[in-house]
């Protein structure tokens, strides 16, 4: 990017539509896998890239690293570890300019690629939220998105307003899921910090809010389901 304003504009596009950034990173991730090979360097296992291959890996992000750094500053919700991404890019660039090949610790490459997969899943979750249907005949309810809140209205039981960085994404994940059923694994799409201990606590808090409109989240085999109270 030629200027700070350009970098900020590009980062703003990614904040509004992270799928655009995800497409770039998918290409980068593929090249990261295809262009190098695992080697042993002393006691350390490394991914080795010939200098020319390192430049090929960097092509999708060429002139975009400044925008990635700006995206890190602008996006509070993203699961992308921008610092890790930039660290790998810097190693590929700096060492390929001076050496015939680049060695990067396999552990570092593996950590980045796992983070890129997490980011890709998160992007899919964000996109599904945008296209969430407002009406559920199964629950006989409808929702309205208002800023960072959800207004939930049921046919006979009134309405309630959901707030919170965990409650809203968790509820919307149930709302968009087929049959309003979500596997335990599916909660990783809601919040990477959710674990088995905190999951039950969050479920209990969400249920407390939903009691006002006679809805509940109940455990089922390998997951949970949002349903009308029985």
C-alpha positions as CSV (number, residue, x, y, z in Angstrom):
1,X,0.0,0.0,0.0
2,X,1.4,3.4,-1.0
3,X,0.1,5.5,1.9
4,X,-1.3,5.3,5.4
5,X,-4.7,6.3,4.1
6,X,-4.6,3.4,1.5
7,X,-3.7,0.9,4.3
8,X,-6.5,2.2,6.5
9,X,-9.0,1.9,3.7
10,X,-8.0,-1.6,2.9
11,X,-8.1,-2.6,6.6
12,X,-11.6,-1.0,6.8
13,X,-12.8,-3.2,3.9
14,X,-11.5,-6.3,5.8
15,X,-13.2,-5.2,9.0
16,X,-16.5,-4.9,7.2
17,X,-16.0,-8.0,5.2
18,X,-13.4,-10.4,6.7
19,X,-14.1,-12.9,3.9
20,X,-12.1,-10.7,1.5
21,X,-9.0,-11.1,3.7
22,X,-9.7,-14.8,4.2
23,X,-9.5,-15.4,0.4
24,X,-6.0,-13.7,0.4
25,X,-4.9,-15.8,3.4
26,X,-6.2,-19.0,1.9
27,X,-3.9,-18.5,-1.1
28,X,-1.0,-17.6,1.2
29,X,-1.6,-20.7,3.4
30,X,-1.7,-23.0,0.4
31,X,1.6,-21.6,-0.9
32,X,3.1,-21.8,2.6
33,X,2.4,-25.6,2.5
34,X,3.3,-26.3,-1.1
35,X,6.5,-24.2,-1.4
36,X,8.6,-25.6,1.4
37,X,9.5,-29.0,2.9
38,X,10.2,-30.1,6.5
39,X,13.9,-30.5,7.3
40,X,16.0,-31.0,10.4
41,X,18.4,-28.2,11.3
42,X,20.5,-29.4,14.2
43,X,18.0,-30.2,16.9
44,X,15.3,-28.0,15.4
45,X,12.7,-29.2,12.9
46,X,12.2,-26.4,10.3
47,X,10.2,-25.7,7.1
48,X,12.8,-24.9,4.5
49,X,11.9,-22.6,1.6
50,X,14.3,-21.8,-1.3
51,X,14.7,-18.0,-1.6
52,X,12.7,-17.9,-4.8
53,X,9.9,-20.0,-3.3
54,X,9.8,-17.7,-0.3
55,X,9.0,-14.8,-2.6
56,X,6.3,-16.8,-4.3
57,X,4.7,-17.5,-0.9
58,X,4.6,-13.8,-0.1
59,X,3.0,-12.7,-3.4
60,X,-0.7,-12.8,-2.1
61,X,0.3,-10.4,0.7
62,X,2.7,-8.3,-1.3
63,X,2.2,-4.6,-0.3
64,X,-0.5,-5.7,2.2
65,X,1.4,-6.3,5.4
66,X,0.9,-2.6,6.4
67,X,-2.9,-3.1,5.9
68,X,-2.7,-6.3,8.0
69,X,-1.1,-4.3,10.8
70,X,-3.8,-1.6,10.5
71,X,-6.5,-4.4,10.6
72,X,-5.0,-5.6,13.9
73,X,-5.5,-2.1,15.3
74,X,-9.1,-1.6,13.9
75,X,-10.6,-5.1,14.6
76,X,-11.4,-5.9,18.2
77,X,-13.2,-9.1,17.4
78,X,-11.1,-10.9,14.9
79,X,-9.5,-14.3,15.8
80,X,-6.6,-13.7,13.3
81,X,-3.3,-13.5,15.1
82,X,-1.9,-10.6,13.0
83,X,1.4,-10.5,14.9
84,X,2.1,-14.2,14.2
85,X,1.2,-13.7,10.5
86,X,3.5,-10.6,10.2
87,X,6.3,-12.4,12.0
88,X,6.3,-15.3,9.5
89,X,6.1,-12.8,6.6
90,X,9.0,-10.9,8.0
91,X,11.2,-14.0,8.2
92,X,10.3,-15.0,4.7
93,X,11.2,-11.6,3.3
94,X,14.3,-10.8,5.3
95,X,16.0,-14.1,5.1
96,X,15.2,-14.7,1.4
97,X,16.8,-11.4,0.6
98,X,20.1,-12.5,2.1
99,X,20.2,-16.3,2.0
100,X,19.7,-19.0,-0.6
101,X,16.9,-20.6,1.5
102,X,14.8,-19.7,4.5
103,X,14.3,-21.9,7.6
104,X,11.3,-21.3,9.8
105,X,10.5,-23.5,12.8
106,X,7.9,-26.1,12.0
107,X,6.2,-25.2,15.3
108,X,5.8,-21.6,14.1
109,X,4.4,-22.6,10.7
110,X,2.0,-25.1,12.4
111,X,0.7,-22.5,14.9
112,X,0.1,-20.0,12.1
113,X,-1.7,-22.5,9.9
114,X,-4.0,-23.5,12.7
115,X,-4.8,-19.8,13.4
116,X,-5.6,-19.3,9.7
117,X,-8.0,-22.3,9.8
118,X,-9.6,-20.8,12.9
119,X,-9.9,-17.4,11.1
120,X,-11.5,-19.1,8.1
121,X,-14.1,-20.8,10.3
122,X,-14.8,-17.5,12.1
123,X,-15.3,-15.7,8.8
124,X,-17.9,-18.3,7.8
125,X,-19.6,-17.8,11.2
126,X,-19.6,-14.0,10.6
127,X,-21.1,-14.4,7.1
128,X,-23.8,-16.7,8.4
129,X,-24.8,-14.1,11.0
130,X,-25.2,-11.4,8.3
131,X,-27.7,-13.7,6.5
132,X,-29.5,-14.9,9.6
133,X,-33.2,-15.3,8.9
134,X,-35.4,-13.1,11.1
135,X,-38.2,-15.7,11.6
136,X,-38.2,-19.2,13.1
137,X,-41.5,-21.1,12.9
138,X,-40.0,-23.9,14.9
139,X,-39.6,-21.5,17.9
140,X,-42.6,-19.4,16.8
141,X,-40.3,-16.4,17.3
142,X,-38.5,-13.6,15.4
143,X,-35.5,-11.5,16.0
144,X,-34.3,-8.0,15.2
145,X,-30.6,-7.1,15.2
146,X,-30.1,-3.7,16.7
147,X,-26.4,-2.7,16.9
148,X,-24.7,-5.2,19.1
149,X,-28.0,-6.4,20.7
150,X,-30.7,-8.8,19.7
151,X,-34.4,-8.2,20.3
152,X,-36.2,-11.6,20.5
153,X,-39.9,-11.7,20.2
154,X,-42.1,-14.8,20.5
155,X,-45.6,-15.1,19.3
156,X,-47.4,-15.3,22.7
157,X,-44.7,-14.8,25.3
158,X,-43.6,-11.2,24.8
159,X,-40.0,-10.2,24.1
160,X,-36.5,-9.9,25.6
161,X,-33.3,-8.1,24.7
162,X,-30.0,-10.0,24.6
163,X,-26.7,-8.2,25.2
164,X,-23.2,-9.3,25.8
165,X,-20.1,-10.4,23.9
166,X,-20.9,-14.1,24.6
167,X,-24.7,-14.2,24.9
168,X,-25.5,-12.6,21.5
169,X,-23.1,-14.7,19.4
170,X,-24.1,-17.9,21.3
171,X,-27.8,-17.2,20.8
172,X,-27.3,-16.4,17.1
173,X,-25.3,-19.5,16.6
174,X,-28.3,-21.5,17.9
175,X,-30.8,-19.4,15.9
176,X,-29.0,-20.1,12.5
177,X,-28.2,-23.8,13.2
178,X,-30.4,-26.4,11.5
179,X,-33.1,-27.4,14.0
180,X,-31.5,-24.9,16.4
181,X,-29.2,-27.6,17.4
182,X,-25.5,-27.0,18.0
183,X,-22.7,-29.5,18.7
184,X,-20.2,-28.9,21.4
185,X,-17.6,-28.4,18.8
186,X,-19.7,-25.7,17.2
187,X,-19.1,-23.4,20.1
188,X,-15.6,-22.9,19.0
189,X,-17.2,-20.8,16.2
190,X,-18.8,-18.6,18.8
191,X,-15.8,-17.9,21.0
192,X,-12.3,-19.5,21.0
193,X,-12.0,-18.9,24.7
194,X,-15.1,-21.1,25.5
195,X,-14.1,-24.4,27.1
196,X,-16.2,-27.2,28.7
197,X,-16.2,-25.5,32.1
198,X,-17.2,-22.0,30.8
199,X,-19.7,-23.5,28.3
200,X,-22.1,-24.6,31.0
201,X,-21.8,-21.3,32.7
202,X,-22.6,-19.4,29.5
203,X,-25.5,-21.7,28.7
204,X,-27.0,-21.2,32.2
205,X,-26.8,-17.4,31.8
206,X,-28.4,-17.5,28.4
207,X,-31.2,-19.7,29.7
208,X,-31.9,-17.2,32.5
209,X,-32.5,-14.6,29.8
210,X,-34.6,-16.9,27.6
211,X,-36.9,-17.9,30.5
212,X,-38.6,-14.5,30.0
213,X,-40.0,-15.7,26.7
214,X,-40.3,-19.4,27.6
215,X,-37.3,-20.6,25.6
216,X,-34.5,-22.8,26.9
217,X,-31.2,-24.4,25.9
218,X,-31.0,-28.0,26.8
219,X,-28.2,-30.6,26.6
220,X,-28.7,-33.4,24.0
221,X,-26.3,-36.1,22.7
222,X,-23.1,-34.4,21.6
223,X,-24.5,-30.9,21.9
224,X,-27.3,-28.6,22.8
225,X,-30.6,-27.5,21.3
226,X,-32.6,-24.2,21.6
227,X,-36.3,-25.0,22.0
228,X,-39.5,-23.8,23.5
229,X,-39.9,-24.6,27.2
230,X,-41.8,-27.8,27.9
